[in-house]
Amino acid sequence: MRAGNLRKNAQFQTNITLSDGMGGVTDGWATQFTQRARLSPVRGKEKVEGGDLTAQATFKLTVRMSVQARTVTEEWRVVIDGANYNIRSIINPDERGKALEMVVEGGVAV
């Protein structure tokens, strides 16, 4: 994989529980690491939910294999250019440990 193809900064985030300072807790997201990635569209669709039209898009996210990238699971999310993407699946396409491919979905509730 050529470095020139990795044009996006991808922030990989995990869900954390934060104290609200008043004895309660709230869920939030914390960036664990940032890595260069390639984001390629796969398909898109629109649907009506509660009377509102929403757009969803599926992408393939490719990153180089790293110690940090190996820790990512489907419970994480990725933020690219201010947009949130849910991670749906993660594979090692060449089975040689050079890259990871993730199917990510944008335009959906986290």
KEGUKOL-483650 format. One record per residue (C-alpha): x, y, z; residue in three letters. Coordinates in steps of 0.2 Angstrom, whole numbers, plus 2048, in hexadecimal, padded with zeros to 3 digits. Layout:
N
<lose px="X" py="Y" pz="Z" vextor="ALA"/>
...
% end
This chain:
110
<lose px="800" py="800" pz="800" vextor="MET"/>
<lose px="807" py="811" pz="7FB" vextor="ARG"/>
<lose px="808" py="81E" pz="808" vextor="ALA"/>
<lose px="801" py="82B" pz="7FB" vextor="GLY"/>
<lose px="7F0" py="821" pz="7FB" vextor="ASN"/>
<lose px="7EE" py="825" pz="80E" vextor="LEU"/>
<lose px="7E7" py="836" pz="80D" vextor="ARG"/>
<lose px="7DC" py="837" pz="81C" vextor="LYS"/>
<lose px="7DF" py="839" pz="82E" vextor="ASN"/>
<lose px="7D5" py="82C" pz="837" vextor="ALA"/>
<lose px="7D2" py="82E" pz="84A" vextor="GLN"/>
<lose px="7CE" py="81E" pz="852" vextor="PHE"/>
<lose px="7C3" py="820" pz="861" vextor="GLN"/>
<lose px="7BC" py="815" pz="86F" vextor="THR"/>
<lose px="7AC" py="818" pz="87A" vextor="ASN"/>
<lose px="7B0" py="81D" pz="88C" vextor="ILE"/>
<lose px="7A6" py="821" pz="89B" vextor="THR"/>
<lose px="7A8" py="833" pz="8A2" vextor="LEU"/>
<lose px="7A3" py="83A" pz="8B3" vextor="SER"/>
<lose px="797" py="849" pz="8B0" vextor="ASP"/>
<lose px="79E" py="851" pz="8C0" vextor="GLY"/>
<lose px="78D" py="84F" pz="8C9" vextor="MET"/>
<lose px="78E" py="83D" pz="8CE" vextor="GLY"/>
<lose px="788" py="836" pz="8BD" vextor="GLY"/>
<lose px="790" py="830" pz="8AE" vextor="VAL"/>
<lose px="78F" py="833" pz="89B" vextor="THR"/>
<lose px="796" py="829" pz="88C" vextor="ASP"/>
<lose px="7A3" py="832" pz="881" vextor="GLY"/>
<lose px="7B0" py="82E" pz="875" vextor="TRP"/>
<lose px="7C3" py="82F" pz="877" vextor="ALA"/>
<lose px="7D0" py="82F" pz="869" vextor="THR"/>
<lose px="7DC" py="820" pz="86B" vextor="GLN"/>
<lose px="7E7" py="824" pz="85C" vextor="PHE"/>
<lose px="7E8" py="82C" pz="84B" vextor="THR"/>
<lose px="7EE" py="824" pz="83C" vextor="GLN"/>
<lose px="7EE" py="828" pz="829" vextor="ARG"/>
<lose px="7E1" py="81E" pz="81F" vextor="ALA"/>
<lose px="7D9" py="81C" pz="80E" vextor="ARG"/>
<lose px="7C6" py="81E" pz="80E" vextor="LEU"/>
<lose px="7BD" py="817" pz="7FF" vextor="SER"/>
<lose px="7AA" py="817" pz="7FC" vextor="PRO"/>
<lose px="7A2" py="806" pz="7FA" vextor="VAL"/>
<lose px="78F" py="80B" pz="7F9" vextor="ARG"/>
<lose px="782" py="817" pz="7FF" vextor="GLY"/>
<lose px="770" py="817" pz="803" vextor="LYS"/>
<lose px="762" py="822" pz="80A" vextor="GLU"/>
<lose px="753" py="81D" pz="815" vextor="LYS"/>
<lose px="745" py="825" pz="81E" vextor="VAL"/>
<lose px="746" py="824" pz="831" vextor="GLU"/>
<lose px="738" py="82D" pz="83B" vextor="GLY"/>
<lose px="733" py="837" pz="82D" vextor="GLY"/>
<lose px="745" py="83D" pz="829" vextor="ASP"/>
<lose px="750" py="838" pz="81A" vextor="LEU"/>
<lose px="761" py="832" pz="820" vextor="THR"/>
<lose px="770" py="82E" pz="815" vextor="ALA"/>
<lose px="77B" py="81F" pz="819" vextor="GLN"/>
<lose px="78C" py="81B" pz="811" vextor="ALA"/>
<lose px="797" py="80C" pz="812" vextor="THR"/>
<lose px="7AA" py="80E" pz="810" vextor="PHE"/>
<lose px="7BA" py="804" pz="810" vextor="LYS"/>
<lose px="7C7" py="80B" pz="81B" vextor="LEU"/>
<lose px="7D9" py="805" pz="818" vextor="THR"/>
<lose px="7E7" py="808" pz="825" vextor="VAL"/>
<lose px="7F8" py="801" pz="827" vextor="ARG"/>
<lose px="7FA" py="7F3" pz="834" vextor="MET"/>
<lose px="801" py="7FA" pz="844" vextor="SER"/>
<lose px="801" py="7F5" pz="856" vextor="VAL"/>
<lose px="7F3" py="802" pz="859" vextor="GLN"/>
<lose px="7E9" py="7FC" pz="84A" vextor="ALA"/>
<lose px="7E9" py="7EA" pz="850" vextor="ARG"/>
<lose px="7DF" py="7F0" pz="860" vextor="THR"/>
<lose px="7D0" py="7F7" pz="856" vextor="VAL"/>
<lose px="7C0" py="7EE" pz="858" vextor="THR"/>
<lose px="7AE" py="7F0" pz="851" vextor="GLU"/>
<lose px="7AA" py="7F9" pz="861" vextor="GLU"/>
<lose px="7B5" py="808" pz="85C" vextor="TRP"/>
<lose px="7B1" py="816" pz="850" vextor="ARG"/>
<lose px="7BB" py="820" pz="845" vextor="VAL"/>
<lose px="7BA" py="833" pz="841" vextor="VAL"/>
<lose px="7C0" py="83A" pz="831" vextor="ILE"/>
<lose px="7BE" py="84C" pz="82C" vextor="ASP"/>
<lose px="7B2" py="84E" pz="83A" vextor="GLY"/>
<lose px="7A7" py="840" pz="835" vextor="ALA"/>
<lose px="7A3" py="831" pz="840" vextor="ASN"/>
<lose px="7A4" py="820" pz="839" vextor="TYR"/>
<lose px="79F" py="80F" pz="841" vextor="ASN"/>
<lose px="7AB" py="801" pz="83E" vextor="ILE"/>
<lose px="7A1" py="7F2" pz="838" vextor="ARG"/>
<lose px="7AF" py="7E5" pz="834" vextor="SER"/>
<lose px="7C2" py="7E4" pz="834" vextor="ILE"/>
<lose px="7CC" py="7D8" pz="829" vextor="ILE"/>
<lose px="7DE" py="7D5" pz="825" vextor="ASN"/>
<lose px="7DC" py="7D4" pz="812" vextor="PRO"/>
<lose px="7EC" py="7CC" pz="80D" vextor="ASP"/>
<lose px="7EF" py="7C2" pz="81D" vextor="GLU"/>
<lose px="801" py="7C8" pz="81D" vextor="ARG"/>
<lose px="7FE" py="7D6" pz="82A" vextor="GLY"/>
<lose px="802" py="7E5" pz="81F" vextor="LYS"/>
<lose px="7F1" py="7EE" pz="820" vextor="ALA"/>
<lose px="7E0" py="7ED" pz="828" vextor="LEU"/>
<lose px="7D0" py="7F0" pz="81E" vextor="GLU"/>
<lose px="7C0" py="7F6" pz="828" vextor="MET"/>
<lose px="7AF" py="7F8" pz="821" vextor="VAL"/>
<lose px="7A8" py="808" pz="829" vextor="VAL"/>
<lose px="797" py="810" pz="828" vextor="GLU"/>
<lose px="794" py="822" pz="829" vextor="GLY"/>
<lose px="783" py="82B" pz="82B" vextor="GLY"/>
<lose px="77D" py="81F" pz="839" vextor="VAL"/>
<lose px="77A" py="821" pz="84B" vextor="ALA"/>
<lose px="789" py="81C" pz="856" vextor="VAL"/>
% end
